[in-house]
Amino acid sequence: MEGLTGLAAVVMFFSFCLAIPGFYTFYRVRKLRTDERLAAMQRGVEVPMQPELSEAARSRRAGILLIAGAVGYMLAFTILARYEPDAMMAGAFGAIPFTLGLGYFLDSALIRRDARAS
């Protein structure tokens, strides 16, 4: 178990090292888009606004991503379990994001049903 702690520390360190530039890049791209839009508006150019996703579309997207991630996670540990039988226990934790994804799909369906009823 001691080796696992060191591995977890190294993985977390490198994850943070990769995440920080990603967050900065997201911020910069968003700032550049905003500056570009403001400059165009000052020149009097009509700038079309990108439509926001509806709440149902956001729930559907989150459901797709969670279920796809869960299936990939469980598949990876199922393949690993051929060589290390205890890995199947870790693969079972893929049920958590899978059920969250199903919940998001249910939320999307309920939002659409409520929108039709209104």
RAFEN-V730190 format. One record per backbone hydrogen bond with DSSP energy under -0.5 kcal/mol. NH is the residue of the N-H (numbers start at 1). CO is the residue of the C=O. If there is no record, write none. Layout:
nh=NH co=CO
nh=NH co=CO
This chain:
nh=5 co=1
nh=6 co=2
nh=7 co=3
nh=8 co=4
nh=9 co=5
nh=10 co=6
nh=11 co=7
nh=12 co=8
nh=13 co=9
nh=14 co=10
nh=15 co=11
nh=16 co=12
nh=17 co=13
nh=18 co=14
nh=19 co=15
nh=20 co=16
nh=21 co=17
nh=22 co=18
nh=23 co=19
nh=24 co=20
nh=25 co=21
nh=26 co=22
nh=27 co=23
nh=28 co=24
nh=29 co=25
nh=30 co=26
nh=31 co=27
nh=32 co=28
nh=33 co=29
nh=34 co=30
nh=35 co=31
nh=36 co=32
nh=37 co=33
nh=38 co=34
nh=39 co=35
nh=40 co=36
nh=41 co=37
nh=42 co=38
nh=43 co=39
nh=44 co=41
nh=45 co=40
nh=47 co=45
nh=48 co=46
nh=58 co=54
nh=59 co=55
nh=60 co=56
nh=61 co=57
nh=62 co=58
nh=63 co=59
nh=64 co=60
nh=65 co=61
nh=66 co=62
nh=67 co=63
nh=68 co=64
nh=69 co=65
nh=70 co=66
nh=71 co=67
nh=72 co=68
nh=73 co=69
nh=74 co=70
nh=75 co=71
nh=76 co=72
nh=77 co=73
nh=78 co=74
nh=79 co=75
nh=80 co=76
nh=81 co=77
nh=82 co=79
nh=83 co=80
nh=84 co=80
nh=87 co=84
nh=88 co=85
nh=89 co=86
nh=90 co=86
nh=91 co=87
nh=92 co=88
nh=93 co=90
nh=94 co=91
nh=95 co=92
nh=96 co=93
nh=97 co=93
nh=98 co=94
nh=99 co=95
nh=100 co=96
nh=101 co=97
nh=102 co=98
nh=103 co=99
nh=104 co=100
nh=105 co=101
nh=106 co=102
nh=107 co=103
nh=108 co=104
nh=109 co=105
nh=110 co=106
nh=111 co=107
nh=112 co=108
nh=113 co=109
nh=114 co=110
nh=115 co=111
nh=116 co=112
nh=117 co=113
nh=118 co=114
